[in-house]
Amino acid sequence: MNRKRNLVPDIFRKVKRRKFGIVEAFDSLEKKETENYEDVPNDTKAALILLASLFPRKLFDDSLPPIVLKHQLYSIVKDKTTVDRQLNEMKDVGVVRIFQFGFDTDVFGVVFSEDYKSKVLAATAASETAETVQRFLQTVLGTCMDMGFSEKQMLKEFSFRDQEITQLVNAGVLTVRDVGSWWLAIPGAGRYVKYFVKGRKTVLGMIRKSKYNEVLQSELEIRKVTNAVKLGIQYHVHDIVGAELVKCIPTSSGTLLRLNNT
Protein backbone atom coordinates (compact mmCIF):
# COMPACT_ATOMS: atom_id res chain seq x y z
CA MET A 1 0.00 0.00 0.00
CA ASN A 2 1.22 3.50 -0.80
CA ARG A 3 2.85 4.92 2.33
CA LYS A 4 2.17 8.51 1.29
CA ARG A 5 -1.52 7.82 1.16
CA ASN A 6 -1.43 6.42 4.69
CA LEU A 7 0.03 9.70 5.97
CA VAL A 8 -2.94 11.72 4.77
CA PRO A 9 -5.18 12.63 7.74
CA ASP A 10 -8.58 11.02 7.26
CA ILE A 11 -10.36 14.34 7.66
CA PHE A 12 -9.09 15.57 4.28
CA ARG A 13 -11.09 12.90 2.48
CA LYS A 14 -14.34 14.33 3.84
CA VAL A 15 -13.93 18.08 3.36
CA LYS A 16 -17.11 19.78 2.24
CA ARG A 17 -17.24 23.13 0.52
CA ARG A 18 -18.36 25.84 2.93
CA LYS A 19 -18.51 29.62 2.87
CA PHE A 20 -17.68 32.09 5.58
CA GLY A 21 -16.51 35.69 5.67
CA ILE A 22 -13.75 36.72 3.31
CA VAL A 23 -12.74 33.13 2.71
CA GLU A 24 -15.62 32.24 0.42
CA ALA A 25 -13.11 31.06 -2.18
CA PHE A 26 -12.66 27.53 -0.93
CA ASP A 27 -11.23 26.70 -4.36
CA SER A 28 -7.71 26.67 -2.96
CA LEU A 29 -8.57 23.34 -1.33
CA GLU A 30 -10.47 21.83 -4.22
CA LYS A 31 -8.83 18.82 -5.81
CA LYS A 32 -10.45 15.92 -7.64
CA GLU A 33 -9.71 13.96 -4.45
CA THR A 34 -7.14 14.23 -1.69
CA GLU A 35 -5.63 10.86 -2.39
CA ASN A 36 -1.94 11.71 -2.38
CA TYR A 37 0.24 13.28 0.24
CA GLU A 38 1.07 16.15 -2.11
CA ASP A 39 -2.61 17.10 -2.29
CA VAL A 40 -2.84 17.92 1.41
CA PRO A 41 -2.97 21.72 1.89
CA ASN A 42 0.66 22.77 2.12
CA ASP A 43 0.31 26.43 2.98
CA THR A 44 -0.99 28.10 6.08
CA LYS A 45 -3.97 29.91 4.59
CA ALA A 46 -5.33 26.76 2.97
CA ALA A 47 -4.90 24.89 6.24
CA LEU A 48 -6.62 27.73 8.11
CA ILE A 49 -9.59 27.61 5.76
CA LEU A 50 -9.92 23.87 6.19
CA LEU A 51 -9.71 23.99 9.98
CA ALA A 52 -12.19 26.88 10.14
CA SER A 53 -14.65 24.70 8.22
CA LEU A 54 -14.58 22.25 11.15
CA PHE A 55 -15.68 24.90 13.64
CA PRO A 56 -19.26 24.13 14.82
CA ARG A 57 -20.88 27.48 14.12
CA LYS A 58 -24.42 26.26 14.85
CA LEU A 59 -23.35 25.30 18.37
CA PHE A 60 -22.95 29.00 19.09
CA ASP A 61 -25.95 30.09 16.99
CA ASP A 62 -23.46 31.49 14.48
CA SER A 63 -22.56 34.25 16.93
CA LEU A 64 -18.83 33.47 16.92
CA PRO A 65 -16.39 33.68 14.02
CA PRO A 66 -14.74 30.34 13.18
CA ILE A 67 -11.88 29.97 15.66
CA VAL A 68 -8.75 28.04 14.78
CA LEU A 69 -5.96 27.50 17.27
CA LYS A 70 -2.49 28.29 15.99
CA HIS A 71 -1.05 24.93 16.96
CA GLN A 72 -3.80 23.13 15.03
CA LEU A 73 -2.13 24.44 11.87
CA TYR A 74 0.95 22.40 12.79
CA SER A 75 -1.13 19.24 12.40
CA ILE A 76 -1.39 19.99 8.67
CA VAL A 77 1.63 22.10 7.74
CA LYS A 78 4.47 20.26 9.44
CA ASP A 79 7.04 23.04 9.07
CA LYS A 80 6.32 25.27 12.07
CA THR A 81 8.63 27.97 10.77
CA THR A 82 6.54 28.20 7.59
CA VAL A 83 3.33 28.42 9.61
CA ASP A 84 4.68 31.14 11.87
CA ARG A 85 6.05 33.16 8.96
CA GLN A 86 2.96 32.92 6.77
CA LEU A 87 0.64 33.57 9.70
CA ASN A 88 2.58 36.70 10.63
CA GLU A 89 2.40 37.85 7.02
CA MET A 90 -1.39 37.43 7.02
CA LYS A 91 -1.61 39.26 10.35
CA ASP A 92 0.56 42.13 9.17
CA VAL A 93 -1.67 42.80 6.14
CA GLY A 94 -4.85 42.51 8.20
CA VAL A 95 -6.18 39.21 6.83
CA VAL A 96 -6.31 37.56 10.26
CA ARG A 97 -6.36 38.56 13.91
CA ILE A 98 -4.57 36.58 16.60
CA PHE A 99 -5.96 36.23 20.13
CA GLN A 100 -4.63 35.20 23.52
CA PHE A 101 -7.44 33.45 25.38
CA GLY A 102 -5.76 33.54 28.77
CA PHE A 103 -6.28 29.96 29.95
CA ASP A 104 -2.89 28.91 28.52
CA THR A 105 -0.11 31.29 27.52
CA ASP A 106 0.94 28.92 24.72
CA VAL A 107 -2.50 28.74 23.08
CA PHE A 108 -3.39 31.37 20.49
CA GLY A 109 -6.59 31.72 18.51
CA VAL A 110 -6.66 32.75 14.84
CA VAL A 111 -9.71 34.32 13.20
CA PHE A 112 -10.20 35.87 9.78
CA SER A 113 -10.49 39.62 10.31
CA GLU A 114 -13.65 40.12 8.28
CA ASP A 115 -15.39 37.33 10.18
CA TYR A 116 -14.33 38.89 13.46
CA LYS A 117 -15.60 42.34 12.54
CA SER A 118 -18.95 41.10 11.25
CA LYS A 119 -19.64 39.04 14.39
CA VAL A 120 -18.61 41.86 16.73
CA LEU A 121 -20.84 44.34 14.91
CA ALA A 122 -23.76 41.90 15.02
CA ALA A 123 -23.24 41.20 18.73
CA THR A 124 -23.18 44.89 19.69
CA ALA A 125 -25.57 46.39 17.12
CA ALA A 126 -28.44 46.92 19.56
CA SER A 127 -26.34 47.96 22.55
CA GLU A 128 -25.39 51.39 23.84
CA THR A 129 -21.76 50.52 23.12
CA ALA A 130 -22.36 50.12 19.36
CA GLU A 131 -20.90 53.49 18.38
CA THR A 132 -17.79 53.03 20.51
CA VAL A 133 -17.26 49.50 19.15
CA GLN A 134 -17.59 50.68 15.56
CA ARG A 135 -15.00 53.42 16.15
CA PHE A 136 -12.68 50.89 17.78
CA LEU A 137 -12.94 48.56 14.79
CA GLN A 138 -12.28 51.38 12.35
CA THR A 139 -9.53 53.30 14.13
CA VAL A 140 -7.71 50.68 16.18
CA LEU A 141 -8.08 47.43 14.29
CA GLY A 142 -7.66 49.24 11.01
CA THR A 143 -4.16 50.40 11.92
CA CYS A 144 -2.86 48.20 14.75
CA MET A 145 -2.38 44.44 14.36
CA ASP A 146 -1.29 43.75 17.95
CA MET A 147 -3.03 41.24 20.22
CA GLY A 148 -3.14 43.71 23.08
CA PHE A 149 -3.19 47.41 23.82
CA SER A 150 -1.72 49.61 26.52
CA GLU A 151 -3.43 52.45 28.34
CA LYS A 152 -1.09 54.91 26.63
CA GLN A 153 -2.09 53.58 23.20
CA MET A 154 -5.79 53.72 23.92
CA LEU A 155 -5.77 57.17 25.50
CA LYS A 156 -3.05 58.99 23.58
CA GLU A 157 -2.74 57.27 20.21
CA PHE A 158 -6.36 56.29 19.60
CA SER A 159 -8.06 59.01 21.71
CA PHE A 160 -10.42 56.77 23.69
CA ARG A 161 -11.63 57.97 27.06
CA ASP A 162 -11.61 55.80 30.19
CA GLN A 163 -15.39 55.47 29.98
CA GLU A 164 -15.17 54.26 26.39
CA ILE A 165 -12.51 51.69 27.27
CA THR A 166 -14.86 50.39 29.96
CA GLN A 167 -17.58 50.11 27.33
CA LEU A 168 -15.29 48.05 25.11
CA VAL A 169 -14.54 45.72 28.03
CA ASN A 170 -18.24 45.39 28.83
CA ALA A 171 -18.95 44.63 25.17
CA GLY A 172 -16.41 41.80 25.26
CA VAL A 173 -14.14 43.39 22.66
CA LEU A 174 -11.37 43.93 25.20
CA THR A 175 -10.46 41.85 28.23
CA VAL A 176 -8.19 42.95 31.07
CA ARG A 177 -4.61 41.75 30.66
CA ASP A 178 -3.04 43.65 33.52
CA VAL A 179 -3.40 47.04 35.16
CA GLY A 180 -3.49 49.50 32.29
CA SER A 181 -3.45 46.96 29.47
CA TRP A 182 -5.97 44.81 27.61
CA TRP A 183 -6.14 41.85 25.25
CA LEU A 184 -8.22 42.00 22.10
CA ALA A 185 -11.13 39.63 22.70
CA ILE A 186 -13.98 37.84 20.95
CA PRO A 187 -17.38 38.59 22.50
CA GLY A 188 -18.91 35.37 23.81
CA ALA A 189 -15.72 33.31 23.44
CA GLY A 190 -15.83 32.20 27.08
CA ARG A 191 -18.21 29.39 26.19
CA TYR A 192 -15.88 28.25 23.41
CA VAL A 193 -12.94 28.11 25.84
CA LYS A 194 -15.00 26.07 28.31
CA TYR A 195 -16.02 23.58 25.62
CA PHE A 196 -12.48 23.36 24.26
CA VAL A 197 -10.83 22.60 27.61
CA LYS A 198 -13.43 19.99 28.51
CA GLY A 199 -13.38 18.43 25.06
CA ARG A 200 -9.60 18.10 24.93
CA LYS A 201 -9.57 16.41 28.33
CA THR A 202 -12.28 13.98 27.20
CA VAL A 203 -10.59 13.03 23.92
CA LEU A 204 -7.25 12.45 25.65
CA GLY A 205 -9.11 10.32 28.18
CA MET A 206 -10.55 8.21 25.36
CA ILE A 207 -7.05 7.47 24.08
CA ARG A 208 -5.75 6.83 27.60
CA LYS A 209 -8.42 4.18 28.11
CA SER A 210 -7.45 2.40 24.88
CA LYS A 211 -5.01 -0.49 24.88
CA TYR A 212 -1.41 0.71 25.06
CA ASN A 213 -2.69 4.31 25.17
CA GLU A 214 -3.06 4.33 21.39
CA VAL A 215 -5.82 4.28 18.79
CA LEU A 216 -6.18 4.57 15.03
CA GLN A 217 -7.20 8.06 14.02
CA SER A 218 -9.90 6.68 11.71
CA GLU A 219 -11.33 4.64 14.58
CA LEU A 220 -11.25 7.56 17.00
CA GLU A 221 -13.06 9.85 14.56
CA ILE A 222 -16.04 7.49 14.20
CA ARG A 223 -16.40 6.70 17.88
CA LYS A 224 -19.56 7.75 19.61
CA VAL A 225 -18.54 10.64 21.82
CA THR A 226 -20.12 12.08 24.92
CA ASN A 227 -21.74 15.49 25.14
CA ALA A 228 -18.44 16.76 26.51
CA VAL A 229 -16.92 16.83 23.00
CA LYS A 230 -19.10 19.65 21.73
CA LEU A 231 -16.58 21.05 19.25
CA GLY A 232 -16.37 17.78 17.36
CA ILE A 233 -13.88 14.94 17.47
CA GLN A 234 -12.03 16.04 14.32
CA TYR A 235 -11.52 19.56 15.67
CA HIS A 236 -9.90 18.03 18.76
CA VAL A 237 -7.79 15.57 16.78
CA HIS A 238 -6.10 18.51 15.07
CA ASP A 239 -5.69 20.09 18.51
CA ILE A 240 -3.96 17.17 20.20
CA VAL A 241 -1.81 16.40 17.14
CA GLY A 242 -0.72 20.02 16.66
CA ALA A 243 -0.04 20.46 20.39
CA GLU A 244 2.05 17.25 20.29
CA LEU A 245 -0.03 15.64 23.00
CA VAL A 246 -0.03 12.50 20.85
CA LYS A 247 2.46 10.96 18.45
CA CYS A 248 1.34 10.18 14.89
CA ILE A 249 2.60 6.80 13.73
CA PRO A 250 2.00 5.68 10.11
CA THR A 251 0.78 2.09 9.85
CA SER A 252 -0.68 -0.11 7.12
CA SER A 253 -4.11 0.49 8.69
CA GLY A 254 -3.79 4.28 8.83
CA THR A 255 -2.41 6.85 11.25
CA LEU A 256 -2.01 5.60 14.82
CA LEU A 257 -2.34 8.17 17.59
CA ARG A 258 -0.28 7.29 20.65
CA LEU A 259 -0.50 9.28 23.84
CA ASN A 260 2.65 11.25 24.43
CA ASN A 261 3.54 10.66 28.07
CA THR A 262 6.90 12.39 27.91
C-alpha positions in Angstrom: 0.0 0.0 0.0 1.2 3.5 -0.8 2.8 4.9 2.3 2.2 8.5 1.3 -1.5 7.8 1.2 -1.4 6.4 4.7 0.0 9.7 6.0 -2.9 11.7 4.8 -5.2 12.6 7.7 -8.6 11.0 7.3 -10.4 14.3 7.7 -9.1 15.6 4.3 -11.1 12.9 2.5 -14.3 14.3 3.8 -13.9 18.1 3.4 -17.1 19.8 2.2 -17.2 23.1 0.5 -18.4 25.8 2.9 -18.5 29.6 2.9 -17.7 32.1 5.6 -16.5 35.7 5.7 -13.8 36.7 3.3 -12.7 33.1 2.7 -15.6 32.2 0.4 -13.1 31.1 -2.2 -12.7 27.5 -0.9 -11.2 26.7 -4.4 -7.7 26.7 -3.0 -8.6 23.3 -1.3 -10.5 21.8 -4.2 -8.8 18.8 -5.8 -10.5 15.9 -7.6 -9.7 14.0 -4.5 -7.1 14.2 -1.7 -5.6 10.9 -2.4 -1.9 11.7 -2.4 0.2 13.3 0.2 1.1 16.1 -2.1 -2.6 17.1 -2.3 -2.8 17.9 1.4 -3.0 21.7 1.9 0.7 22.8 2.1 0.3 26.4 3.0 -1.0 28.1 6.1 -4.0 29.9 4.6 -5.3 26.8 3.0 -4.9 24.9 6.2 -6.6 27.7 8.1 -9.6 27.6 5.8 -9.9 23.9 6.2 -9.7 24.0 10.0 -12.2 26.9 10.1 -14.6 24.7 8.2 -14.6 22.2 11.1 -15.7 24.9 13.6 -19.3 24.1 14.8 -20.9 27.5 14.1 -24.4 26.3 14.9 -23.4 25.3 18.4 -23.0 29.0 19.1 -26.0 30.1 17.0 -23.5 31.5 14.5 -22.6 34.2 16.9 -18.8 33.5 16.9 -16.4 33.7 14.0 -14.7 30.3 13.2 -11.9 30.0 15.7 -8.7 28.0 14.8 -6.0 27.5 17.3 -2.5 28.3 16.0 -1.1 24.9 17.0 -3.8 23.1 15.0 -2.1 24.4 11.9 0.9 22.4 12.8 -1.1 19.2 12.4 -1.4 20.0 8.7 1.6 22.1 7.7 4.5 20.3 9.4 7.0 23.0 9.1 6.3 25.3 12.1 8.6 28.0 10.8 6.5 28.2 7.6 3.3 28.4 9.6 4.7 31.1 11.9 6.0 33.2 9.0 3.0 32.9 6.8 0.6 33.6 9.7 2.6 36.7 10.6 2.4 37.9 7.0 -1.4 37.4 7.0 -1.6 39.3 10.3 0.6 42.1 9.2 -1.7 42.8 6.1 -4.8 42.5 8.2 -6.2 39.2 6.8 -6.3 37.6 10.3 -6.4 38.6 13.9 -4.6 36.6 16.6 -6.0 36.2 20.1 -4.6 35.2 23.5 -7.4 33.5 25.4 -5.8 33.5 28.8 -6.3 30.0 30.0 -2.9 28.9 28.5 -0.1 31.3 27.5 0.9 28.9 24.7 -2.5 28.7 23.1 -3.4 31.4 20.5 -6.6 31.7 18.5 -6.7 32.7 14.8 -9.7 34.3 13.2 -10.2 35.9 9.8 -10.5 39.6 10.3 -13.7 40.1 8.3 -15.4 37.3 10.2 -14.3 38.9 13.5 -15.6 42.3 12.5 -18.9 41.1 11.2 -19.6 39.0 14.4 -18.6 41.9 16.7 -20.8 44.3 14.9 -23.8 41.9 15.0 -23.2 41.2 18.7 -23.2 44.9 19.7 -25.6 46.4 17.1 -28.4 46.9 19.6 -26.3 48.0 22.6 -25.4 51.4 23.8 -21.8 50.5 23.1 -22.4 50.1 19.4 -20.9 53.5 18.4 -17.8 53.0 20.5 -17.3 49.5 19.2 -17.6 50.7 15.6 -15.0 53.4 16.2 -12.7 50.9 17.8 -12.9 48.6 14.8 -12.3 51.4 12.4 -9.5 53.3 14.1 -7.7 50.7 16.2 -8.1 47.4 14.3 -7.7 49.2 11.0 -4.2 50.4 11.9 -2.9 48.2 14.8 -2.4 44.4 14.4 -1.3 43.8 17.9 -3.0 41.2 20.2 -3.1 43.7 23.1 -3.2 47.4 23.8 -1.7 49.6 26.5 -3.4 52.5 28.3 -1.1 54.9 26.6 -2.1 53.6 23.2 -5.8 53.7 23.9 -5.8 57.2 25.5 -3.1 59.0 23.6 -2.7 57.3 20.2 -6.4 56.3 19.6 -8.1 59.0 21.7 -10.4 56.8 23.7 -11.6 58.0 27.1 -11.6 55.8 30.2 -15.4 55.5 30.0 -15.2 54.3 26.4 -12.5 51.7 27.3 -14.9 50.4 30.0 -17.6 50.1 27.3 -15.3 48.0 25.1 -14.5 45.7 28.0 -18.2 45.4 28.8 -18.9 44.6 25.2 -16.4 41.8 25.3 -14.1 43.4 22.7 -11.4 43.9 25.2 -10.5 41.8 28.2 -8.2 43.0 31.1 -4.6 41.7 30.7 -3.0 43.7 33.5 -3.4 47.0 35.2 -3.5 49.5 32.3 -3.4 47.0 29.5 -6.0 44.8 27.6 -6.1 41.9 25.3 -8.2 42.0 22.1 -11.1 39.6 22.7 -14.0 37.8 21.0 -17.4 38.6 22.5 -18.9 35.4 23.8 -15.7 33.3 23.4 -15.8 32.2 27.1 -18.2 29.4 26.2 -15.9 28.2 23.4 -12.9 28.1 25.8 -15.0 26.1 28.3 -16.0 23.6 25.6 -12.5 23.4 24.3 -10.8 22.6 27.6 -13.4 20.0 28.5 -13.4 18.4 25.1 -9.6 18.1 24.9 -9.6 16.4 28.3 -12.3 14.0 27.2 -10.6 13.0 23.9 -7.3 12.5 25.6 -9.1 10.3 28.2 -10.6 8.2 25.4 -7.0 7.5 24.1 -5.7 6.8 27.6 -8.4 4.2 28.1 -7.4 2.4 24.9 -5.0 -0.5 24.9 -1.4 0.7 25.1 -2.7 4.3 25.2 -3.1 4.3 21.4 -5.8 4.3 18.8 -6.2 4.6 15.0 -7.2 8.1 14.0 -9.9 6.7 11.7 -11.3 4.6 14.6 -11.3 7.6 17.0 -13.1 9.8 14.6 -16.0 7.5 14.2 -16.4 6.7 17.9 -19.6 7.8 19.6 -18.5 10.6 21.8 -20.1 12.1 24.9 -21.7 15.5 25.1 -18.4 16.8 26.5 -16.9 16.8 23.0 -19.1 19.7 21.7 -16.6 21.1 19.2 -16.4 17.8 17.4 -13.9 14.9 17.5 -12.0 16.0 14.3 -11.5 19.6 15.7 -9.9 18.0 18.8 -7.8 15.6 16.8 -6.1 18.5 15.1 -5.7 20.1 18.5 -4.0 17.2 20.2 -1.8 16.4 17.1 -0.7 20.0 16.7 0.0 20.5 20.4 2.1 17.3 20.3 0.0 15.6 23.0 0.0 12.5 20.8 2.5 11.0 18.4 1.3 10.2 14.9 2.6 6.8 13.7 2.0 5.7 10.1 0.8 2.1 9.9 -0.7 -0.1 7.1 -4.1 0.5 8.7 -3.8 4.3 8.8 -2.4 6.8 11.3 -2.0 5.6 14.8 -2.3 8.2 17.6 -0.3 7.3 20.6 -0.5 9.3 23.8 2.7 11.3 24.4 3.5 10.7 28.1 6.9 12.4 27.9 
